[in-house]
């Protein structure tokens, strides 16, 4: 039986691949100086770091796009009527060690979706955009943030 | 900006950690989960074991209307025509409204354009001034350091005052004399300690 349609799978894998690329390049930039530099030496590490930086900058928007697509597509199904009782009853019953029959998405999947994808990933995306464009008047940041919030609420 | 940096790092590390758990469960932790995402279809036994309510509903709706795809059962009750129409109207209204707002935005008159140009010029000037001040401060620090280093080697360097560019005379004090002035009391203090 069908579980995910083509759109959901396409956004999932776009998100997955771009996430892996971003994670690796981000880790190289964050810890590479202490971990890779002694291994690689200066000239090789410099090349690797520059490539990582550019890859990070160019894949980032793709990740943001796929996260917003996936949030818009899946939020309706992840927030079905079973979600209303998910937090208060299901959580408690899972804590008691019971097996709870779940709907299309179980408690863990919903938590991962809302916390990891919608919450943290969009937080990282927005803060990445702020870091990418420091020359915009950042005084207007709250205004833009409000706009994007409104936009996502409208989409949803 | 600084806050965004911290948020980006901490959030990134957190989501990386969580994604490791997600990848584990999705690949080797739960048999059959990866096929669902690869092909879009799952085994019926798998669905019954892991998502019983979803499976039950899919089966029920399948027997009720045999032509309907199972996926609709997962997405909640099927929307009837009226409901769908209402949603479409709301979306269309939203699009029209936002298009109106969008069309209004770029209509700048001459006055606003002039104001924007002036603002930009001002900002450019401020940036340039800031850069000049930064450069002057860096020069000063470098000069002081150089004098210290040379003194450590036993060479006394008397900074030759560099004539600043004529335009900046009033705005930026010449860096070299300031460095010399800063260096002199230090030397006398050292001598006192001796």
Boltz contact constraints between the chains, C-beta under 6 A:
constraints:
  - contact:
      token1: [A, 1]
      token2: [B, 44]
      max_distance: 6.0
  - contact:
      token1: [A, 1]
      token2: [B, 47]
      max_distance: 6.0
  - contact:
      token1: [A, 1]
      token2: [B, 70]
      max_distance: 6.0
  - contact:
      token1: [A, 2]
      token2: [B, 40]
      max_distance: 6.0
  - contact:
      token1: [A, 2]
      token2: [B, 41]
      max_distance: 6.0
  - contact:
      token1: [A, 2]
      token2: [B, 70]
      max_distance: 6.0
  - contact:
      token1: [A, 2]
      token2: [B, 71]
      max_distance: 6.0
  - contact:
      token1: [A, 3]
      token2: [B, 36]
      max_distance: 6.0
  - contact:
      token1: [A, 3]
      token2: [B, 42]
      max_distance: 6.0
  - contact:
      token1: [A, 4]
      token2: [B, 40]
      max_distance: 6.0
  - contact:
      token1: [A, 5]
      token2: [B, 71]
      max_distance: 6.0
  - contact:
      token1: [A, 9]
      token2: [B, 40]
      max_distance: 6.0
  - contact:
      token1: [A, 23]
      token2: [B, 16]
      max_distance: 6.0
  - contact:
      token1: [A, 26]
      token2: [B, 12]
      max_distance: 6.0
  - contact:
      token1: [A, 77]
      token2: [B, 75]
      max_distance: 6.0
  - contact:
      token1: [A, 80]
      token2: [B, 76]
      max_distance: 6.0
  - contact:
      token1: [A, 101]
      token2: [B, 52]
      max_distance: 6.0
  - contact:
      token1: [A, 101]
      token2: [B, 53]
      max_distance: 6.0
  - contact:
      token1: [A, 102]
      token2: [B, 51]
      max_distance: 6.0
  - contact:
      token1: [A, 103]
      token2: [B, 53]
      max_distance: 6.0
  - contact:
      token1: [A, 103]
      token2: [B, 54]
      max_distance: 6.0
  - contact:
      token1: [A, 104]
      token2: [B, 51]
      max_distance: 6.0
  - contact:
      token1: [A, 104]
      token2: [B, 54]
      max_distance: 6.0
  - contact:
      token1: [A, 104]
      token2: [B, 74]
      max_distance: 6.0
  - contact:
      token1: [A, 112]
      token2: [B, 22]
      max_distance: 6.0
  - contact:
      token1: [A, 116]
      token2: [B, 15]
      max_distance: 6.0
  - contact:
      token1: [A, 116]
      token2: [B, 18]
      max_distance: 6.0
  - contact:
      token1: [A, 120]
      token2: [B, 11]
      max_distance: 6.0
  - contact:
      token1: [A, 120]
      token2: [B, 14]
      max_distance: 6.0
  - contact:
      token1: [A, 120]
      token2: [B, 15]
      max_distance: 6.0
  - contact:
      token1: [A, 121]
      token2: [B, 15]
      max_distance: 6.0
  - contact:
      token1: [A, 123]
      token2: [B, 11]
      max_distance: 6.0
  - contact:
      token1: [A, 124]
      token2: [B, 8]
      max_distance: 6.0
  - contact:
      token1: [A, 124]
      token2: [B, 11]
      max_distance: 6.0
  - contact:
      token1: [A, 124]
      token2: [B, 12]
      max_distance: 6.0
  - contact:
      token1: [A, 127]
      token2: [B, 4]
      max_distance: 6.0
  - contact:
      token1: [A, 127]
      token2: [B, 7]
      max_distance: 6.0
  - contact:
      token1: [A, 127]
      token2: [B, 8]
      max_distance: 6.0
  - contact:
      token1: [A, 128]
      token2: [B, 8]
      max_distance: 6.0
  - contact:
      token1: [A, 130]
      token2: [B, 4]
      max_distance: 6.0
  - contact:
      token1: [A, 131]
      token2: [B, 4]
      max_distance: 6.0
  - contact:
      token1: [A, 131]
      token2: [B, 8]
      max_distance: 6.0
  - contact:
      token1: [A, 134]
      token2: [B, 1]
      max_distance: 6.0
  - contact:
      token1: [A, 154]
      token2: [B, 94]
      max_distance: 6.0
